[in-house]
């Protein structure tokens, strides 16, 4: 697994990525999202069960429109 520093560097270089949000703190995700601003890549987050709406809003605001959340509901 890459470190948050590695992921920030990749995002700042223009790399887009898909991450499991439950594996990172909101602070880490905000930092990664902010790094997309200089590089132009997108951040796609899945596994949002452990994040509050306030967390997601903070992450989205840090990403400047470059964050996508997978809020797909699985039906039985």
PDB file as gemmi writes it, atoms N, CA and C in Angstrom:
CRYST1    1.000    1.000    1.000  90.00  90.00  90.00 P 1                      
ATOM      1  N   UNK A   1       0.839  -1.184   0.000  1.00  0.00           N  
ATOM      2  CA  UNK A   1       0.000   0.000   0.000  1.00  0.00           C  
ATOM      3  C   UNK A   1       0.881   1.243   0.000  1.00  0.00           C  
ATOM      4  N   UNK A   2       0.512   2.211  -0.778  1.00  0.00           N  
ATOM      5  CA  UNK A   2       1.244   3.476  -0.860  1.00  0.00           C  
ATOM      6  C   UNK A   2       0.944   4.330   0.367  1.00  0.00           C  
ATOM      7  N   UNK A   3       1.901   5.153   0.750  1.00  0.00           N  
ATOM      8  CA  UNK A   3       1.689   6.069   1.866  1.00  0.00           C  
ATOM      9  C   UNK A   3       0.871   7.265   1.388  1.00  0.00           C  
ATOM     10  N   UNK A   4       0.359   8.022   2.337  1.00  0.00           N  
ATOM     11  CA  UNK A   4      -0.380   9.235   1.996  1.00  0.00           C  
ATOM     12  C   UNK A   4       0.531  10.205   1.253  1.00  0.00           C  
ATOM     13  N   UNK A   5       1.781  10.285   1.660  1.00  0.00           N  
ATOM     14  CA  UNK A   5       2.748  11.145   0.965  1.00  0.00           C  
ATOM     15  C   UNK A   5       2.915  10.707  -0.484  1.00  0.00           C  
ATOM     16  N   UNK A   6       3.007   9.397  -0.710  1.00  0.00           N  
ATOM     17  CA  UNK A   6       3.108   8.872  -2.081  1.00  0.00           C  
ATOM     18  C   UNK A   6       1.869   9.237  -2.894  1.00  0.00           C  
ATOM     19  N   UNK A   7       0.691   9.036  -2.304  1.00  0.00           N  
ATOM     20  CA  UNK A   7      -0.558   9.317  -3.012  1.00  0.00           C  
ATOM     21  C   UNK A   7      -0.709  10.809  -3.318  1.00  0.00           C  
ATOM     22  N   UNK A   8      -0.272  11.649  -2.399  1.00  0.00           N  
ATOM     23  CA  UNK A   8      -0.316  13.095  -2.644  1.00  0.00           C  
ATOM     24  C   UNK A   8       0.607  13.460  -3.813  1.00  0.00           C  
ATOM     25  N   UNK A   9       1.779  12.853  -3.863  1.00  0.00           N  
ATOM     26  CA  UNK A   9       2.728  13.133  -4.946  1.00  0.00           C  
ATOM     27  C   UNK A   9       2.163  12.678  -6.290  1.00  0.00           C  
ATOM     28  N   UNK A  10       1.528  11.524  -6.295  1.00  0.00           N  
ATOM     29  CA  UNK A  10       0.917  11.020  -7.528  1.00  0.00           C  
ATOM     30  C   UNK A  10      -0.195  11.954  -7.987  1.00  0.00           C  
ATOM     31  N   UNK A  11      -1.051  12.357  -7.049  1.00  0.00           N  
ATOM     32  CA  UNK A  11      -2.152  13.267  -7.386  1.00  0.00           C  
ATOM     33  C   UNK A  11      -1.628  14.604  -7.889  1.00  0.00           C  
ATOM     34  N   UNK A  12      -0.583  15.114  -7.262  1.00  0.00           N  
ATOM     35  CA  UNK A  12      -0.004  16.401  -7.668  1.00  0.00           C  
ATOM     36  C   UNK A  12       0.639  16.319  -9.047  1.00  0.00           C  
ATOM     37  N   UNK A  13       0.994  15.106  -9.466  1.00  0.00           N  
ATOM     38  CA  UNK A  13       1.594  14.909 -10.781  1.00  0.00           C  
ATOM     39  C   UNK A  13       0.558  14.672 -11.868  1.00  0.00           C  
ATOM     40  N   UNK A  14      -0.715  14.672 -11.489  1.00  0.00           N  
ATOM     41  CA  UNK A  14      -1.775  14.499 -12.474  1.00  0.00           C  
ATOM     42  C   UNK A  14      -2.402  13.131 -12.490  1.00  0.00           C  
ATOM     43  N   UNK A  15      -1.972  12.253 -11.604  1.00  0.00           N  
ATOM     44  CA  UNK A  15      -2.523  10.902 -11.571  1.00  0.00           C  
ATOM     45  C   UNK A  15      -3.856  10.840 -10.870  1.00  0.00           C  
ATOM     46  N   UNK A  16      -4.815  10.191 -11.506  1.00  0.00           N  
ATOM     47  CA  UNK A  16      -6.095   9.936 -10.879  1.00  0.00           C  
ATOM     48  C   UNK A  16      -6.035   8.610 -10.156  1.00  0.00           C  
ATOM     49  N   UNK A  17      -6.923   8.418  -9.179  1.00  0.00           N  
ATOM     50  CA  UNK A  17      -6.883   7.171  -8.426  1.00  0.00           C  
ATOM     51  C   UNK A  17      -8.233   6.853  -7.813  1.00  0.00           C  
ATOM     52  N   UNK A  18      -8.405   5.574  -7.505  1.00  0.00           N  
ATOM     53  CA  UNK A  18      -9.576   5.075  -6.800  1.00  0.00           C  
ATOM     54  C   UNK A  18      -9.084   4.588  -5.450  1.00  0.00           C  
ATOM     55  N   UNK A  19      -9.691   5.112  -4.375  1.00  0.00           N  
ATOM     56  CA  UNK A  19      -9.278   4.729  -3.031  1.00  0.00           C  
ATOM     57  C   UNK A  19     -10.466   4.261  -2.211  1.00  0.00           C  
ATOM     58  N   UNK A  20     -10.194   3.369  -1.262  1.00  0.00           N  
ATOM     59  CA  UNK A  20     -11.177   2.942  -0.285  1.00  0.00           C  
ATOM     60  C   UNK A  20     -11.106   3.933   0.871  1.00  0.00           C  
ATOM     61  N   UNK A  21     -12.123   4.765   1.002  1.00  0.00           N  
ATOM     62  CA  UNK A  21     -12.120   5.840   1.991  1.00  0.00           C  
ATOM     63  C   UNK A  21     -12.026   5.324   3.424  1.00  0.00           C  
ATOM     64  N   UNK A  22     -12.529   4.128   3.680  1.00  0.00           N  
ATOM     65  CA  UNK A  22     -12.485   3.584   5.035  1.00  0.00           C  
ATOM     66  C   UNK A  22     -11.065   3.266   5.497  1.00  0.00           C  
ATOM     67  N   UNK A  23     -10.115   3.237   4.603  1.00  0.00           N  
ATOM     68  CA  UNK A  23      -8.730   2.931   4.964  1.00  0.00           C  
ATOM     69  C   UNK A  23      -7.916   4.172   5.320  1.00  0.00           C  
ATOM     70  N   UNK A  24      -8.529   5.348   5.185  1.00  0.00           N  
ATOM     71  CA  UNK A  24      -7.822   6.605   5.413  1.00  0.00           C  
ATOM     72  C   UNK A  24      -8.621   7.497   6.343  1.00  0.00           C  
ATOM     73  N   UNK A  25      -7.924   8.366   7.060  1.00  0.00           N  
ATOM     74  CA  UNK A  25      -8.623   9.357   7.878  1.00  0.00           C  
ATOM     75  C   UNK A  25      -9.159  10.449   6.966  1.00  0.00           C  
ATOM     76  N   UNK A  26     -10.119  11.192   7.473  1.00  0.00           N  
ATOM     77  CA  UNK A  26     -10.653  12.314   6.715  1.00  0.00           C  
ATOM     78  C   UNK A  26      -9.562  13.342   6.443  1.00  0.00           C  
ATOM     79  N   UNK A  27      -8.685  13.569   7.401  1.00  0.00           N  
ATOM     80  CA  UNK A  27      -7.580  14.509   7.224  1.00  0.00           C  
ATOM     81  C   UNK A  27      -6.675  14.067   6.081  1.00  0.00           C  
ATOM     82  N   UNK A  28      -6.359  12.777   6.026  1.00  0.00           N  
ATOM     83  CA  UNK A  28      -5.520  12.262   4.933  1.00  0.00           C  
ATOM     84  C   UNK A  28      -6.212  12.414   3.582  1.00  0.00           C  
ATOM     85  N   UNK A  29      -7.496  12.106   3.537  1.00  0.00           N  
ATOM     86  CA  UNK A  29      -8.235  12.226   2.273  1.00  0.00           C  
ATOM     87  C   UNK A  29      -8.342  13.673   1.824  1.00  0.00           C  
ATOM     88  N   UNK A  30      -8.482  14.579   2.764  1.00  0.00           N  
ATOM     89  CA  UNK A  30      -8.504  16.003   2.413  1.00  0.00           C  
ATOM     90  C   UNK A  30      -7.160  16.417   1.814  1.00  0.00           C  
ATOM     91  N   UNK A  31      -6.079  15.922   2.372  1.00  0.00           N  
ATOM     92  CA  UNK A  31      -4.750  16.266   1.858  1.00  0.00           C  
ATOM     93  C   UNK A  31      -4.542  15.700   0.455  1.00  0.00           C  
ATOM     94  N   UNK A  32      -4.961  14.464   0.241  1.00  0.00           N  
ATOM     95  CA  UNK A  32      -4.834  13.851  -1.085  1.00  0.00           C  
ATOM     96  C   UNK A  32      -5.703  14.604  -2.085  1.00  0.00           C  
ATOM     97  N   UNK A  33      -6.937  14.921  -1.681  1.00  0.00           N  
ATOM     98  CA  UNK A  33      -7.842  15.660  -2.557  1.00  0.00           C  
ATOM     99  C   UNK A  33      -7.262  17.025  -2.918  1.00  0.00           C  
ATOM    100  N   UNK A  34      -6.677  17.713  -1.957  1.00  0.00           N  
ATOM    101  CA  UNK A  34      -6.081  19.024  -2.218  1.00  0.00           C  
ATOM    102  C   UNK A  34      -4.937  18.921  -3.218  1.00  0.00           C  
ATOM    103  N   UNK A  35      -4.238  17.803  -3.203  1.00  0.00           N  
ATOM    104  CA  UNK A  35      -3.118  17.616  -4.133  1.00  0.00           C  
ATOM    105  C   UNK A  35      -3.575  17.475  -5.573  1.00  0.00           C  
ATOM    106  N   UNK A  36      -4.840  17.092  -5.790  1.00  0.00           N  
ATOM    107  CA  UNK A  36      -5.339  16.980  -7.163  1.00  0.00           C  
ATOM    108  C   UNK A  36      -5.466  18.354  -7.817  1.00  0.00           C  
ATOM    109  N   UNK A  37      -5.553  19.399  -7.006  1.00  0.00           N  
ATOM    110  CA  UNK A  37      -5.722  20.752  -7.553  1.00  0.00           C  
ATOM    111  C   UNK A  37      -4.561  21.176  -8.438  1.00  0.00           C  
ATOM    112  N   UNK A  38      -3.352  20.784  -8.089  1.00  0.00           N  
ATOM    113  CA  UNK A  38      -2.200  21.196  -8.890  1.00  0.00           C  
ATOM    114  C   UNK A  38      -1.942  20.258 -10.057  1.00  0.00           C  
ATOM    115  N   UNK A  39      -2.368  19.001  -9.937  1.00  0.00           N  
ATOM    116  CA  UNK A  39      -2.050  18.036 -10.982  1.00  0.00           C  
ATOM    117  C   UNK A  39      -3.143  17.784 -11.990  1.00  0.00           C  
ATOM    118  N   UNK A  40      -4.386  17.993 -11.600  1.00  0.00           N  
ATOM    119  CA  UNK A  40      -5.479  17.801 -12.539  1.00  0.00           C  
ATOM    120  C   UNK A  40      -6.090  16.415 -12.551  1.00  0.00           C  
ATOM    121  N   UNK A  41      -5.550  15.470 -11.777  1.00  0.00           N  
ATOM    122  CA  UNK A  41      -6.138  14.130 -11.722  1.00  0.00           C  
ATOM    123  C   UNK A  41      -7.402  14.132 -10.885  1.00  0.00           C  
ATOM    124  N   UNK A  42      -8.162  13.039 -10.964  1.00  0.00           N  
ATOM    125  CA  UNK A  42      -9.378  12.908 -10.177  1.00  0.00           C  
ATOM    126  C   UNK A  42      -9.183  11.893  -9.065  1.00  0.00           C  
ATOM    127  N   UNK A  43      -9.899  12.104  -7.981  1.00  0.00           N  
ATOM    128  CA  UNK A  43      -9.904  11.189  -6.852  1.00  0.00           C  
ATOM    129  C   UNK A  43     -11.293  10.574  -6.765  1.00  0.00           C  
ATOM    130  N   UNK A  44     -11.367   9.257  -6.885  1.00  0.00           N  
ATOM    131  CA  UNK A  44     -12.624   8.519  -6.821  1.00  0.00           C  
ATOM    132  C   UNK A  44     -12.617   7.740  -5.522  1.00  0.00           C  
ATOM    133  N   UNK A  45     -13.594   7.992  -4.647  1.00  0.00           N  
ATOM    134  CA  UNK A  45     -13.637   7.344  -3.340  1.00  0.00           C  
ATOM    135  C   UNK A  45     -14.807   6.388  -3.231  1.00  0.00           C  
ATOM    136  N   UNK A  46     -14.510   5.184  -2.773  1.00  0.00           N  
ATOM    137  CA  UNK A  46     -15.535   4.176  -2.496  1.00  0.00           C  
ATOM    138  C   UNK A  46     -15.408   3.804  -1.014  1.00  0.00           C  
ATOM    139  N   UNK A  47     -16.278   2.946  -0.521  1.00  0.00           N  
ATOM    140  CA  UNK A  47     -16.208   2.529   0.875  1.00  0.00           C  
ATOM    141  C   UNK A  47     -16.428   3.691   1.824  1.00  0.00           C  
ATOM    142  N   UNK A  48     -17.549   4.354   1.673  1.00  0.00           N  
ATOM    143  CA  UNK A  48     -17.820   5.582   2.420  1.00  0.00           C  
ATOM    144  C   UNK A  48     -18.577   5.356   3.721  1.00  0.00           C  
ATOM    145  N   UNK A  49     -18.821   4.114   4.091  1.00  0.00           N  
ATOM    146  CA  UNK A  49     -19.635   3.814   5.259  1.00  0.00           C  
ATOM    147  C   UNK A  49     -19.161   4.445   6.553  1.00  0.00           C  
ATOM    148  N   UNK A  50     -17.873   4.633   6.706  1.00  0.00           N  
ATOM    149  CA  UNK A  50     -17.338   5.197   7.936  1.00  0.00           C  
ATOM    150  C   UNK A  50     -17.213   6.703   7.936  1.00  0.00           C  
ATOM    151  N   UNK A  51     -17.648   7.348   6.880  1.00  0.00           N  
ATOM    152  CA  UNK A  51     -17.516   8.808   6.767  1.00  0.00           C  
ATOM    153  C   UNK A  51     -18.874   9.478   6.908  1.00  0.00           C  
ATOM    154  N   UNK A  52     -18.895  10.577   7.624  1.00  0.00           N  
ATOM    155  CA  UNK A  52     -20.120  11.353   7.790  1.00  0.00           C  
ATOM    156  C   UNK A  52     -20.308  12.275   6.579  1.00  0.00           C  
ATOM    157  N   UNK A  53     -21.483  12.839   6.473  1.00  0.00           N  
ATOM    158  CA  UNK A  53     -21.730  13.812   5.409  1.00  0.00           C  
ATOM    159  C   UNK A  53     -20.789  15.003   5.558  1.00  0.00           C  
ATOM    160  N   UNK A  54     -20.543  15.417   6.787  1.00  0.00           N  
ATOM    161  CA  UNK A  54     -19.606  16.531   7.033  1.00  0.00           C  
ATOM    162  C   UNK A  54     -18.206  16.174   6.548  1.00  0.00           C  
ATOM    163  N   UNK A  55     -17.777  14.924   6.772  1.00  0.00           N  
ATOM    164  CA  UNK A  55     -16.470  14.469   6.277  1.00  0.00           C  
ATOM    165  C   UNK A  55     -16.411  14.574   4.759  1.00  0.00           C  
ATOM    166  N   UNK A  56     -17.446  14.065   4.091  1.00  0.00           N  
ATOM    167  CA  UNK A  56     -17.469  14.065   2.631  1.00  0.00           C  
ATOM    168  C   UNK A  56     -17.490  15.481   2.073  1.00  0.00           C  
ATOM    169  N   UNK A  57     -18.205  16.365   2.726  1.00  0.00           N  
ATOM    170  CA  UNK A  57     -18.226  17.769   2.290  1.00  0.00           C  
ATOM    171  C   UNK A  57     -16.843  18.394   2.426  1.00  0.00           C  
ATOM    172  N   UNK A  58     -16.150  18.092   3.511  1.00  0.00           N  
ATOM    173  CA  UNK A  58     -14.810  18.642   3.720  1.00  0.00           C  
ATOM    174  C   UNK A  58     -13.830  18.114   2.678  1.00  0.00           C  
ATOM    175  N   UNK A  59     -13.933  16.826   2.378  1.00  0.00           N  
ATOM    176  CA  UNK A  59     -13.056  16.227   1.359  1.00  0.00           C  
ATOM    177  C   UNK A  59     -13.359  16.848  -0.002  1.00  0.00           C  
ATOM    178  N   UNK A  60     -14.635  16.968  -0.339  1.00  0.00           N  
ATOM    179  CA  UNK A  60     -15.035  17.554  -1.620  1.00  0.00           C  
ATOM    180  C   UNK A  60     -14.518  18.987  -1.749  1.00  0.00           C  
ATOM    181  N   UNK A  61     -14.654  19.763  -0.692  1.00  0.00           N  
ATOM    182  CA  UNK A  61     -14.196  21.153  -0.730  1.00  0.00           C  
ATOM    183  C   UNK A  61     -12.688  21.235  -0.940  1.00  0.00           C  
ATOM    184  N   UNK A  62     -11.958  20.302  -0.375  1.00  0.00           N  
ATOM    185  CA  UNK A  62     -10.497  20.300  -0.538  1.00  0.00           C  
ATOM    186  C   UNK A  62     -10.090  19.951  -1.959  1.00  0.00           C  
ATOM    187  N   UNK A  63     -10.927  19.161  -2.637  1.00  0.00           N  
ATOM    188  CA  UNK A  63     -10.592  18.700  -3.979  1.00  0.00           C  
ATOM    189  C   UNK A  63     -10.978  19.635  -5.100  1.00  0.00           C  
ATOM    190  N   UNK A  64     -11.676  20.693  -4.808  1.00  0.00           N  
ATOM    191  CA  UNK A  64     -12.006  21.661  -5.845  1.00  0.00           C  
ATOM    192  C   UNK A  64     -12.706  21.080  -7.061  1.00  0.00           C  
ATOM    193  N   UNK A  65     -13.656  20.174  -6.845  1.00  0.00           N  
ATOM    194  CA  UNK A  65     -14.415  19.612  -7.959  1.00  0.00           C  
ATOM    195  C   UNK A  65     -13.787  18.388  -8.599  1.00  0.00           C  
ATOM    196  N   UNK A  66     -12.712  17.887  -8.031  1.00  0.00           N  
ATOM    197  CA  UNK A  66     -12.019  16.734  -8.621  1.00  0.00           C  
ATOM    198  C   UNK A  66     -12.200  15.452  -7.824  1.00  0.00           C  
ATOM    199  N   UNK A  67     -13.190  15.443  -6.912  1.00  0.00           N  
ATOM    200  CA  UNK A  67     -13.457  14.260  -6.091  1.00  0.00           C  
ATOM    201  C   UNK A  67     -14.807  13.682  -6.481  1.00  0.00           C  
ATOM    202  N   UNK A  68     -14.848  12.362  -6.688  1.00  0.00           N  
ATOM    203  CA  UNK A  68     -16.087  11.653  -7.021  1.00  0.00           C  
ATOM    204  C   UNK A  68     -16.312  10.611  -5.931  1.00  0.00           C  
ATOM    205  N   UNK A  69     -17.535  10.559  -5.413  1.00  0.00           N  
ATOM    206  CA  UNK A  69     -17.895   9.598  -4.373  1.00  0.00           C  
ATOM    207  C   UNK A  69     -18.782   8.514  -4.950  1.00  0.00           C  
ATOM    208  N   UNK A  70     -18.462   7.261  -4.642  1.00  0.00           N  
ATOM    209  CA  UNK A  70     -19.304   6.134  -5.043  1.00  0.00           C  
ATOM    210  C   UNK A  70     -20.332   5.929  -3.936  1.00  0.00           C  
ATOM    211  N   UNK A  71     -21.540   6.368  -4.173  1.00  0.00           N  
ATOM    212  CA  UNK A  71     -22.611   6.224  -3.179  1.00  0.00           C  
ATOM    213  C   UNK A  71     -23.639   5.193  -3.664  1.00  0.00           C  
ATOM    214  N   UNK A  72     -23.176   4.251  -4.468  1.00  0.00           N  
ATOM    215  CA  UNK A  72     -24.038   3.210  -4.987  1.00  0.00           C  
ATOM    216  C   UNK A  72     -24.597   2.379  -3.833  1.00  0.00           C  
ATOM    217  N   UNK A  73     -25.884   2.132  -3.848  1.00  0.00           N  
ATOM    218  CA  UNK A  73     -26.527   1.328  -2.833  1.00  0.00           C  
ATOM    219  C   UNK A  73     -26.693  -0.090  -3.391  1.00  0.00           C  
ATOM    220  N   UNK A  74     -26.207  -1.050  -2.627  1.00  0.00           N  
ATOM    221  CA  UNK A  74     -26.318  -2.448  -3.044  1.00  0.00           C  
ATOM    222  C   UNK A  74     -27.683  -2.994  -2.615  1.00  0.00           C  
ATOM    223  N   UNK A  75     -28.451  -3.468  -3.576  1.00  0.00           N  
ATOM    224  CA  UNK A  75     -29.755  -4.040  -3.288  1.00  0.00           C  
ATOM    225  C   UNK A  75     -29.645  -5.555  -3.231  1.00  0.00           C  
ATOM    226  N   UNK A  76     -30.372  -6.153  -2.314  1.00  0.00           N  
ATOM    227  CA  UNK A  76     -30.335  -7.626  -2.172  1.00  0.00           C  
ATOM    228  C   UNK A  76     -31.180  -8.281  -3.217  1.00  0.00           C  
TER     229      UNK A  76                                                      
END                                                                             
